[in-house]
Amino acid sequence: MPGSVFTPQRVAITVTCAASLVVCCGLAWWQWQRFSSAGGTFQNLGYVLQWPLFGLFPAFVVWRIRRLEARKDAEPPEAAPEPVVTVDPVRTPARDDEDDELAAYNRYLAELNARDQR
C-alpha cells in the first residue's frame, strides 16, 4: 500500500483525527479556564491533562491498525488447519422399539455423519 496516495478514505480518516484533536484541545482549554477561575478544582486540572489524550486516541488507533496490517502482510500465509473432530460418532444403532420419531432422527443423523466422512 503506497504511503503517498490520497484516497477519499485516507483524507476522511485524517480529517476526523485532526478534528478530534482540535475539539479535544478546545475542551482542554475550556477546562483550564475553569481550573484558573475562583471555583476551579483539581478535577478540572485532571481534565486538562485527559482531553488531549482523548484527542490523540483516534490517530493512535489508525497507526496501530496500519502497523498490524503491515505485520500481517509481511507474514507468510498459513496453511489451512486440518479439521478436528471433537465428538465421536455414535457406534450403536438406534433401537426402533423405543421411539419411532427418535429412531428416525438418529438414522438421519447417522446419514449426515456418513456423508461428512466421505
N, C-alpha and C positions, 0 to 999 in steps of 0.2 A: 504494500500500500504506500504510494508515494506521499511524502510529507508536505509538498508544496501545492497540492491540488485543492482548489477552493470549491468544494461541493456545497450545495444548499444545506445538507445535514451538518457539515462541519461549521459552516457560518452560523447556523442556528444554535449549535452547541456552544460556540464561542460567545455569541451574543448573550445567551442565557447565563453562562458562567460570569461574564462581565457585569451583567445586570444584577445578578445575585450579590456580587461583591460590592457594587455601588450602593445597593439598597441596604445591605447589612452594615456597611461603613457609615451610612447615614443614620441608621439606628444606633450605632455605637456613639456617634457624635451627640445624638439626642440624649442618650443615657449619660454621657459625660457632662452635658449641660445640667441634667437633673442632679448628678453627683455634686457638681460645683455649686448648686444652689443651696439655700439655707436648709431646705428639708431633705437634702440628698443623703443617701445611706451607702454603706459599703456594698449592699446588694446591687446598687446602680453601677458601682465600680466593677463588680464582677461581670455585669452585662456588657460593660465597655470592653472587657477582655474577650468575652464569648462571641459577640456579634461578628467580628472579623473572621473568626474561625468558622462560624456558620457560613459566611460568605465565600470562604475558600473551599468549603467541602465539595461543591459540585465540580470544581476544577480537579480536586484530588480524585474524585470518582472517575472522571474521564481519563485521567492519567493512569489510574490503576487498571481500568478496563483495557486500555490500549496496551499496557505492559503485559497483562495476562494473555491477550490475543497474540502478541508478538511471541511470547513464550510458547503458546500452543502451536503457532505456525512453525516455530523452529524445531519442535519435537517431531520425530518420525511417527507416522501413523501406526497405531497399534492394530494388531491382528484381531479379528472378531473372536471373542471368547467362545469356547465350546459351551453349549447349553448344559446346565447342571440339573439333573433330575433329583428333586428333593423328596419326592413321595414315591414309595414303592408301589407298583401296580398290584391290584388285587389278584391273588393267585387262586382263590377258591371260587368256584362258580356259584352264582346266586341260587338259592333254593326256591323253586317255583311254588312250593306248597305253603309258604308263609304268607306272602302278599303279592298278588299279581302285578299291581302297579309298581311296587318296589323292585320286583324281579325284572320288569320291562325296563325300568330306569337303569338298573345295574347292567343289563345287557347293552343298552345304549351307550353307557359309559365305557364298557369293555370294547365296543366297536370304535369309539373315538380314540381310545388308548391304542388300539391296534393300528389305526390309521396314522397316528402320530409316530409310532415305532418304525414305520416304513421309511 
